[in-house]
Amino acid sequence: MNPGDKAKRLRIYISSTDKYGHIPLYEHIVFTAKKNGIAGATVLKGIMGYGASSEIYSDKLWELTEKVPLVVEIIDEPERIDAFFEVIKPFCEKSGKGHIITMDETEILLRRAGMKSNR
């Protein structure tokens, strides 16, 4: 992807406590994106939010487990995002939790690869 290229952004709104099997759903989505050659994925941690359940979750409220909203954001070429959505859709449907997944068109303004670390 180069500056000026059209792209799609996939956003997956989930909770930090959502699981796929025994691992966090957000991890499963990101590792699956990497495995499928997607250009990039980022998990954004919210400090407060609510969804269809109308329960408000916040990092200020005391709970045994930290339950906060997360957004997994993935950007790549339109065809790759369309195909990837079909791959992850069953993960979200089987998790038994509420989610919202959105997709919108975007344009690449700048893309610069960083240096790989030795980790």
Phi and psi in radians as a Rosetta constraint file:
Dihedral C 1 N 2 CA 2 C 2 CIRCULARHARMONIC -2.228 0.35
Dihedral N 2 CA 2 C 2 N 3 CIRCULARHARMONIC 2.806 0.35
Dihedral C 2 N 3 CA 3 C 3 CIRCULARHARMONIC -0.906 0.35
Dihedral N 3 CA 3 C 3 N 4 CIRCULARHARMONIC 2.357 0.35
Dihedral C 3 N 4 CA 4 C 4 CIRCULARHARMONIC 1.639 0.35
Dihedral N 4 CA 4 C 4 N 5 CIRCULARHARMONIC -0.312 0.35
Dihedral C 4 N 5 CA 5 C 5 CIRCULARHARMONIC -1.208 0.35
Dihedral N 5 CA 5 C 5 N 6 CIRCULARHARMONIC 2.504 0.35
Dihedral C 5 N 6 CA 6 C 6 CIRCULARHARMONIC -1.375 0.35
Dihedral N 6 CA 6 C 6 N 7 CIRCULARHARMONIC 2.522 0.35
Dihedral C 6 N 7 CA 7 C 7 CIRCULARHARMONIC -2.521 0.35
Dihedral N 7 CA 7 C 7 N 8 CIRCULARHARMONIC 3.032 0.35
Dihedral C 7 N 8 CA 8 C 8 CIRCULARHARMONIC -2.173 0.35
Dihedral N 8 CA 8 C 8 N 9 CIRCULARHARMONIC 2.576 0.35
Dihedral C 8 N 9 CA 9 C 9 CIRCULARHARMONIC -2.016 0.35
Dihedral N 9 CA 9 C 9 N 10 CIRCULARHARMONIC 2.189 0.35
Dihedral C 9 N 10 CA 10 C 10 CIRCULARHARMONIC -1.842 0.35
Dihedral N 10 CA 10 C 10 N 11 CIRCULARHARMONIC 2.214 0.35
Dihedral C 10 N 11 CA 11 C 11 CIRCULARHARMONIC -2.109 0.35
Dihedral N 11 CA 11 C 11 N 12 CIRCULARHARMONIC 2.258 0.35
Dihedral C 11 N 12 CA 12 C 12 CIRCULARHARMONIC -2.091 0.35
Dihedral N 12 CA 12 C 12 N 13 CIRCULARHARMONIC 1.959 0.35
Dihedral C 12 N 13 CA 13 C 13 CIRCULARHARMONIC -1.642 0.35
Dihedral N 13 CA 13 C 13 N 14 CIRCULARHARMONIC 2.024 0.35
Dihedral C 13 N 14 CA 14 C 14 CIRCULARHARMONIC -2.437 0.35
Dihedral N 14 CA 14 C 14 N 15 CIRCULARHARMONIC -3.039 0.35
Dihedral C 14 N 15 CA 15 C 15 CIRCULARHARMONIC -1.939 0.35
Dihedral N 15 CA 15 C 15 N 16 CIRCULARHARMONIC 2.670 0.35
Dihedral C 15 N 16 CA 16 C 16 CIRCULARHARMONIC -1.121 0.35
Dihedral N 16 CA 16 C 16 N 17 CIRCULARHARMONIC -0.317 0.35
Dihedral C 16 N 17 CA 17 C 17 CIRCULARHARMONIC -1.695 0.35
Dihedral N 17 CA 17 C 17 N 18 CIRCULARHARMONIC -0.051 0.35
Dihedral C 17 N 18 CA 18 C 18 CIRCULARHARMONIC -1.165 0.35
Dihedral N 18 CA 18 C 18 N 19 CIRCULARHARMONIC 2.403 0.35
Dihedral C 18 N 19 CA 19 C 19 CIRCULARHARMONIC -2.144 0.35
Dihedral N 19 CA 19 C 19 N 20 CIRCULARHARMONIC 2.702 0.35
Dihedral C 19 N 20 CA 20 C 20 CIRCULARHARMONIC -2.173 0.35
Dihedral N 20 CA 20 C 20 N 21 CIRCULARHARMONIC 1.838 0.35
Dihedral C 20 N 21 CA 21 C 21 CIRCULARHARMONIC 1.218 0.35
Dihedral N 21 CA 21 C 21 N 22 CIRCULARHARMONIC -2.113 0.35
Dihedral C 21 N 22 CA 22 C 22 CIRCULARHARMONIC -1.918 0.35
Dihedral N 22 CA 22 C 22 N 23 CIRCULARHARMONIC 0.114 0.35
Dihedral C 22 N 23 CA 23 C 23 CIRCULARHARMONIC -2.020 0.35
Dihedral N 23 CA 23 C 23 N 24 CIRCULARHARMONIC 2.710 0.35
Dihedral C 23 N 24 CA 24 C 24 CIRCULARHARMONIC -1.011 0.35
Dihedral N 24 CA 24 C 24 N 25 CIRCULARHARMONIC 2.411 0.35
Dihedral C 24 N 25 CA 25 C 25 CIRCULARHARMONIC -1.023 0.35
Dihedral N 25 CA 25 C 25 N 26 CIRCULARHARMONIC -0.706 0.35
Dihedral C 25 N 26 CA 26 C 26 CIRCULARHARMONIC -1.088 0.35
Dihedral N 26 CA 26 C 26 N 27 CIRCULARHARMONIC -0.654 0.35
Dihedral C 26 N 27 CA 27 C 27 CIRCULARHARMONIC -1.136 0.35
Dihedral N 27 CA 27 C 27 N 28 CIRCULARHARMONIC -0.770 0.35
Dihedral C 27 N 28 CA 28 C 28 CIRCULARHARMONIC -1.050 0.35
Dihedral N 28 CA 28 C 28 N 29 CIRCULARHARMONIC -0.734 0.35
Dihedral C 28 N 29 CA 29 C 29 CIRCULARHARMONIC -1.132 0.35
Dihedral N 29 CA 29 C 29 N 30 CIRCULARHARMONIC -0.809 0.35
Dihedral C 29 N 30 CA 30 C 30 CIRCULARHARMONIC -1.132 0.35
Dihedral N 30 CA 30 C 30 N 31 CIRCULARHARMONIC -0.789 0.35
Dihedral C 30 N 31 CA 31 C 31 CIRCULARHARMONIC -1.135 0.35
Dihedral N 31 CA 31 C 31 N 32 CIRCULARHARMONIC -0.613 0.35
Dihedral C 31 N 32 CA 32 C 32 CIRCULARHARMONIC -1.187 0.35
Dihedral N 32 CA 32 C 32 N 33 CIRCULARHARMONIC -0.675 0.35
Dihedral C 32 N 33 CA 33 C 33 CIRCULARHARMONIC -1.060 0.35
Dihedral N 33 CA 33 C 33 N 34 CIRCULARHARMONIC -0.801 0.35
Dihedral C 33 N 34 CA 34 C 34 CIRCULARHARMONIC -1.073 0.35
Dihedral N 34 CA 34 C 34 N 35 CIRCULARHARMONIC -0.796 0.35
Dihedral C 34 N 35 CA 35 C 35 CIRCULARHARMONIC -1.069 0.35
Dihedral N 35 CA 35 C 35 N 36 CIRCULARHARMONIC -0.579 0.35
Dihedral C 35 N 36 CA 36 C 36 CIRCULARHARMONIC -1.551 0.35
Dihedral N 36 CA 36 C 36 N 37 CIRCULARHARMONIC 0.121 0.35
Dihedral C 36 N 37 CA 37 C 37 CIRCULARHARMONIC 1.298 0.35
Dihedral N 37 CA 37 C 37 N 38 CIRCULARHARMONIC 0.388 0.35
Dihedral C 37 N 38 CA 38 C 38 CIRCULARHARMONIC -1.183 0.35
Dihedral N 38 CA 38 C 38 N 39 CIRCULARHARMONIC 2.508 0.35
Dihedral C 38 N 39 CA 39 C 39 CIRCULARHARMONIC -1.042 0.35
Dihedral N 39 CA 39 C 39 N 40 CIRCULARHARMONIC -0.677 0.35
Dihedral C 39 N 40 CA 40 C 40 CIRCULARHARMONIC -3.034 0.35
Dihedral N 40 CA 40 C 40 N 41 CIRCULARHARMONIC 2.711 0.35
Dihedral C 40 N 41 CA 41 C 41 CIRCULARHARMONIC -2.537 0.35
Dihedral N 41 CA 41 C 41 N 42 CIRCULARHARMONIC 2.511 0.35
Dihedral C 41 N 42 CA 42 C 42 CIRCULARHARMONIC -2.384 0.35
Dihedral N 42 CA 42 C 42 N 43 CIRCULARHARMONIC 2.430 0.35
Dihedral C 42 N 43 CA 43 C 43 CIRCULARHARMONIC -1.861 0.35
Dihedral N 43 CA 43 C 43 N 44 CIRCULARHARMONIC 2.137 0.35
Dihedral C 43 N 44 CA 44 C 44 CIRCULARHARMONIC -1.843 0.35
Dihedral N 44 CA 44 C 44 N 45 CIRCULARHARMONIC 2.256 0.35
Dihedral C 44 N 45 CA 45 C 45 CIRCULARHARMONIC -1.679 0.35
Dihedral N 45 CA 45 C 45 N 46 CIRCULARHARMONIC 2.143 0.35
Dihedral C 45 N 46 CA 46 C 46 CIRCULARHARMONIC -1.476 0.35
Dihedral N 46 CA 46 C 46 N 47 CIRCULARHARMONIC 2.722 0.35
Dihedral C 46 N 47 CA 47 C 47 CIRCULARHARMONIC -1.702 0.35
Dihedral N 47 CA 47 C 47 N 48 CIRCULARHARMONIC -0.289 0.35
Dihedral C 47 N 48 CA 48 C 48 CIRCULARHARMONIC -2.858 0.35
Dihedral N 48 CA 48 C 48 N 49 CIRCULARHARMONIC 2.604 0.35
Dihedral C 48 N 49 CA 49 C 49 CIRCULARHARMONIC 3.086 0.35
Dihedral N 49 CA 49 C 49 N 50 CIRCULARHARMONIC 3.008 0.35
Dihedral C 49 N 50 CA 50 C 50 CIRCULARHARMONIC -2.677 0.35
Dihedral N 50 CA 50 C 50 N 51 CIRCULARHARMONIC 2.810 0.35
Dihedral C 50 N 51 CA 51 C 51 CIRCULARHARMONIC -2.294 0.35
Dihedral N 51 CA 51 C 51 N 52 CIRCULARHARMONIC -2.586 0.35
Dihedral C 51 N 52 CA 52 C 52 CIRCULARHARMONIC -1.065 0.35
Dihedral N 52 CA 52 C 52 N 53 CIRCULARHARMONIC -0.457 0.35
Dihedral C 52 N 53 CA 53 C 53 CIRCULARHARMONIC -1.288 0.35
Dihedral N 53 CA 53 C 53 N 54 CIRCULARHARMONIC -0.254 0.35
Dihedral C 53 N 54 CA 54 C 54 CIRCULARHARMONIC 1.140 0.35
Dihedral N 54 CA 54 C 54 N 55 CIRCULARHARMONIC 0.197 0.35
Dihedral C 54 N 55 CA 55 C 55 CIRCULARHARMONIC -1.488 0.35
Dihedral N 55 CA 55 C 55 N 56 CIRCULARHARMONIC 2.254 0.35
Dihedral C 55 N 56 CA 56 C 56 CIRCULARHARMONIC -1.540 0.35
Dihedral N 56 CA 56 C 56 N 57 CIRCULARHARMONIC 2.269 0.35
Dihedral C 56 N 57 CA 57 C 57 CIRCULARHARMONIC -2.040 0.35
Dihedral N 57 CA 57 C 57 N 58 CIRCULARHARMONIC 2.411 0.35
Dihedral C 57 N 58 CA 58 C 58 CIRCULARHARMONIC -2.611 0.35
Dihedral N 58 CA 58 C 58 N 59 CIRCULARHARMONIC 2.673 0.35
Dihedral C 58 N 59 CA 59 C 59 CIRCULARHARMONIC -1.315 0.35
Dihedral N 59 CA 59 C 59 N 60 CIRCULARHARMONIC -0.084 0.35
Dihedral C 59 N 60 CA 60 C 60 CIRCULARHARMONIC -1.525 0.35
Dihedral N 60 CA 60 C 60 N 61 CIRCULARHARMONIC -0.453 0.35
Dihedral C 60 N 61 CA 61 C 61 CIRCULARHARMONIC -1.389 0.35
Dihedral N 61 CA 61 C 61 N 62 CIRCULARHARMONIC 2.323 0.35
Dihedral C 61 N 62 CA 62 C 62 CIRCULARHARMONIC -1.333 0.35
Dihedral N 62 CA 62 C 62 N 63 CIRCULARHARMONIC 2.175 0.35
Dihedral C 62 N 63 CA 63 C 63 CIRCULARHARMONIC -2.479 0.35
Dihedral N 63 CA 63 C 63 N 64 CIRCULARHARMONIC 2.807 0.35
Dihedral C 63 N 64 CA 64 C 64 CIRCULARHARMONIC -1.143 0.35
Dihedral N 64 CA 64 C 64 N 65 CIRCULARHARMONIC -0.635 0.35
Dihedral C 64 N 65 CA 65 C 65 CIRCULARHARMONIC -2.117 0.35
Dihedral N 65 CA 65 C 65 N 66 CIRCULARHARMONIC 2.511 0.35
Dihedral C 65 N 66 CA 66 C 66 CIRCULARHARMONIC -1.299 0.35
Dihedral N 66 CA 66 C 66 N 67 CIRCULARHARMONIC 1.958 0.35
Dihedral C 66 N 67 CA 67 C 67 CIRCULARHARMONIC -1.991 0.35
Dihedral N 67 CA 67 C 67 N 68 CIRCULARHARMONIC 1.875 0.35
Dihedral C 67 N 68 CA 68 C 68 CIRCULARHARMONIC -2.304 0.35
Dihedral N 68 CA 68 C 68 N 69 CIRCULARHARMONIC 2.762 0.35
Dihedral C 68 N 69 CA 69 C 69 CIRCULARHARMONIC -1.251 0.35
Dihedral N 69 CA 69 C 69 N 70 CIRCULARHARMONIC 2.551 0.35
Dihedral C 69 N 70 CA 70 C 70 CIRCULARHARMONIC -2.251 0.35
Dihedral N 70 CA 70 C 70 N 71 CIRCULARHARMONIC 2.622 0.35
Dihedral C 70 N 71 CA 71 C 71 CIRCULARHARMONIC -2.197 0.35
Dihedral N 71 CA 71 C 71 N 72 CIRCULARHARMONIC 2.132 0.35
Dihedral C 71 N 72 CA 72 C 72 CIRCULARHARMONIC -1.682 0.35
Dihedral N 72 CA 72 C 72 N 73 CIRCULARHARMONIC 2.086 0.35
Dihedral C 72 N 73 CA 73 C 73 CIRCULARHARMONIC -1.995 0.35
Dihedral N 73 CA 73 C 73 N 74 CIRCULARHARMONIC 2.252 0.35
Dihedral C 73 N 74 CA 74 C 74 CIRCULARHARMONIC -2.310 0.35
Dihedral N 74 CA 74 C 74 N 75 CIRCULARHARMONIC 2.290 0.35
Dihedral C 74 N 75 CA 75 C 75 CIRCULARHARMONIC -2.229 0.35
Dihedral N 75 CA 75 C 75 N 76 CIRCULARHARMONIC 2.351 0.35
Dihedral C 75 N 76 CA 76 C 76 CIRCULARHARMONIC -2.900 0.35
Dihedral N 76 CA 76 C 76 N 77 CIRCULARHARMONIC -3.030 0.35
Dihedral C 76 N 77 CA 77 C 77 CIRCULARHARMONIC -1.057 0.35
Dihedral N 77 CA 77 C 77 N 78 CIRCULARHARMONIC 2.550 0.35
Dihedral C 77 N 78 CA 78 C 78 CIRCULARHARMONIC -0.900 0.35
Dihedral N 78 CA 78 C 78 N 79 CIRCULARHARMONIC -0.776 0.35
Dihedral C 78 N 79 CA 79 C 79 CIRCULARHARMONIC -1.140 0.35
Dihedral N 79 CA 79 C 79 N 80 CIRCULARHARMONIC -0.648 0.35
Dihedral C 79 N 80 CA 80 C 80 CIRCULARHARMONIC -1.215 0.35
Dihedral N 80 CA 80 C 80 N 81 CIRCULARHARMONIC -0.686 0.35
Dihedral C 80 N 81 CA 81 C 81 CIRCULARHARMONIC -1.170 0.35
Dihedral N 81 CA 81 C 81 N 82 CIRCULARHARMONIC -0.748 0.35
Dihedral C 81 N 82 CA 82 C 82 CIRCULARHARMONIC -1.019 0.35
Dihedral N 82 CA 82 C 82 N 83 CIRCULARHARMONIC -0.790 0.35
Dihedral C 82 N 83 CA 83 C 83 CIRCULARHARMONIC -1.177 0.35
Dihedral N 83 CA 83 C 83 N 84 CIRCULARHARMONIC -0.700 0.35
Dihedral C 83 N 84 CA 84 C 84 CIRCULARHARMONIC -1.152 0.35
Dihedral N 84 CA 84 C 84 N 85 CIRCULARHARMONIC -0.646 0.35
Dihedral C 84 N 85 CA 85 C 85 CIRCULARHARMONIC -0.989 0.35
Dihedral N 85 CA 85 C 85 N 86 CIRCULARHARMONIC -0.738 0.35
Dihedral C 85 N 86 CA 86 C 86 CIRCULARHARMONIC -1.137 0.35
Dihedral N 86 CA 86 C 86 N 87 CIRCULARHARMONIC -0.514 0.35
Dihedral C 86 N 87 CA 87 C 87 CIRCULARHARMONIC -1.244 0.35
Dihedral N 87 CA 87 C 87 N 88 CIRCULARHARMONIC -0.776 0.35
Dihedral C 87 N 88 CA 88 C 88 CIRCULARHARMONIC -1.539 0.35
Dihedral N 88 CA 88 C 88 N 89 CIRCULARHARMONIC -0.295 0.35
Dihedral C 88 N 89 CA 89 C 89 CIRCULARHARMONIC -0.918 0.35
Dihedral N 89 CA 89 C 89 N 90 CIRCULARHARMONIC -0.805 0.35
Dihedral C 89 N 90 CA 90 C 90 CIRCULARHARMONIC -1.085 0.35
Dihedral N 90 CA 90 C 90 N 91 CIRCULARHARMONIC -0.570 0.35
Dihedral C 90 N 91 CA 91 C 91 CIRCULARHARMONIC -1.038 0.35
Dihedral N 91 CA 91 C 91 N 92 CIRCULARHARMONIC -0.827 0.35
Dihedral C 91 N 92 CA 92 C 92 CIRCULARHARMONIC -1.221 0.35
Dihedral N 92 CA 92 C 92 N 93 CIRCULARHARMONIC -0.675 0.35
Dihedral C 92 N 93 CA 93 C 93 CIRCULARHARMONIC -1.149 0.35
Dihedral N 93 CA 93 C 93 N 94 CIRCULARHARMONIC -0.608 0.35
Dihedral C 93 N 94 CA 94 C 94 CIRCULARHARMONIC -1.474 0.35
Dihedral N 94 CA 94 C 94 N 95 CIRCULARHARMONIC -0.233 0.35
Dihedral C 94 N 95 CA 95 C 95 CIRCULARHARMONIC -1.239 0.35
Dihedral N 95 CA 95 C 95 N 96 CIRCULARHARMONIC -0.347 0.35
Dihedral C 95 N 96 CA 96 C 96 CIRCULARHARMONIC 1.349 0.35
Dihedral N 96 CA 96 C 96 N 97 CIRCULARHARMONIC 0.163 0.35
Dihedral C 96 N 97 CA 97 C 97 CIRCULARHARMONIC -2.001 0.35
Dihedral N 97 CA 97 C 97 N 98 CIRCULARHARMONIC 2.914 0.35
Dihedral C 97 N 98 CA 98 C 98 CIRCULARHARMONIC -1.468 0.35
Dihedral N 98 CA 98 C 98 N 99 CIRCULARHARMONIC 2.434 0.35
Dihedral C 98 N 99 CA 99 C 99 CIRCULARHARMONIC -2.528 0.35
Dihedral N 99 CA 99 C 99 N 100 CIRCULARHARMONIC 2.831 0.35
Dihedral C 99 N 100 CA 100 C 100 CIRCULARHARMONIC -2.284 0.35
Dihedral N 100 CA 100 C 100 N 101 CIRCULARHARMONIC 2.328 0.35
Dihedral C 100 N 101 CA 101 C 101 CIRCULARHARMONIC -2.119 0.35
Dihedral N 101 CA 101 C 101 N 102 CIRCULARHARMONIC 2.234 0.35
Dihedral C 101 N 102 CA 102 C 102 CIRCULARHARMONIC -2.151 0.35
Dihedral N 102 CA 102 C 102 N 103 CIRCULARHARMONIC 2.774 0.35
Dihedral C 102 N 103 CA 103 C 103 CIRCULARHARMONIC -2.489 0.35
Dihedral N 103 CA 103 C 103 N 104 CIRCULARHARMONIC 2.363 0.35
Dihedral C 103 N 104 CA 104 C 104 CIRCULARHARMONIC -2.527 0.35
Dihedral N 104 CA 104 C 104 N 105 CIRCULARHARMONIC 2.782 0.35
Dihedral C 104 N 105 CA 105 C 105 CIRCULARHARMONIC -1.434 0.35
Dihedral N 105 CA 105 C 105 N 106 CIRCULARHARMONIC 2.545 0.35
Dihedral C 105 N 106 CA 106 C 106 CIRCULARHARMONIC -2.551 0.35
Dihedral N 106 CA 106 C 106 N 107 CIRCULARHARMONIC 3.062 0.35
Dihedral C 106 N 107 CA 107 C 107 CIRCULARHARMONIC -2.269 0.35
Dihedral N 107 CA 107 C 107 N 108 CIRCULARHARMONIC 2.414 0.35
Dihedral C 107 N 108 CA 108 C 108 CIRCULARHARMONIC -1.343 0.35
Dihedral N 108 CA 108 C 108 N 109 CIRCULARHARMONIC 2.119 0.35
Dihedral C 108 N 109 CA 109 C 109 CIRCULARHARMONIC -1.711 0.35
Dihedral N 109 CA 109 C 109 N 110 CIRCULARHARMONIC -0.639 0.35
Dihedral C 109 N 110 CA 110 C 110 CIRCULARHARMONIC -2.683 0.35
Dihedral N 110 CA 110 C 110 N 111 CIRCULARHARMONIC 2.391 0.35
Dihedral C 110 N 111 CA 111 C 111 CIRCULARHARMONIC -2.489 0.35
Dihedral N 111 CA 111 C 111 N 112 CIRCULARHARMONIC 2.093 0.35
Dihedral C 111 N 112 CA 112 C 112 CIRCULARHARMONIC -2.372 0.35
Dihedral N 112 CA 112 C 112 N 113 CIRCULARHARMONIC 2.169 0.35
Dihedral C 112 N 113 CA 113 C 113 CIRCULARHARMONIC -1.344 0.35
Dihedral N 113 CA 113 C 113 N 114 CIRCULARHARMONIC 2.389 0.35
Dihedral C 113 N 114 CA 114 C 114 CIRCULARHARMONIC -1.489 0.35
Dihedral N 114 CA 114 C 114 N 115 CIRCULARHARMONIC 2.986 0.35
Dihedral C 114 N 115 CA 115 C 115 CIRCULARHARMONIC -1.379 0.35
Dihedral N 115 CA 115 C 115 N 116 CIRCULARHARMONIC 2.465 0.35
Dihedral C 115 N 116 CA 116 C 116 CIRCULARHARMONIC -1.329 0.35
Dihedral N 116 CA 116 C 116 N 117 CIRCULARHARMONIC 2.420 0.35
Dihedral C 116 N 117 CA 117 C 117 CIRCULARHARMONIC -1.471 0.35
Dihedral N 117 CA 117 C 117 N 118 CIRCULARHARMONIC 2.911 0.35
Dihedral C 117 N 118 CA 118 C 118 CIRCULARHARMONIC -1.662 0.35
Dihedral N 118 CA 118 C 118 N 119 CIRCULARHARMONIC 0.476 0.35
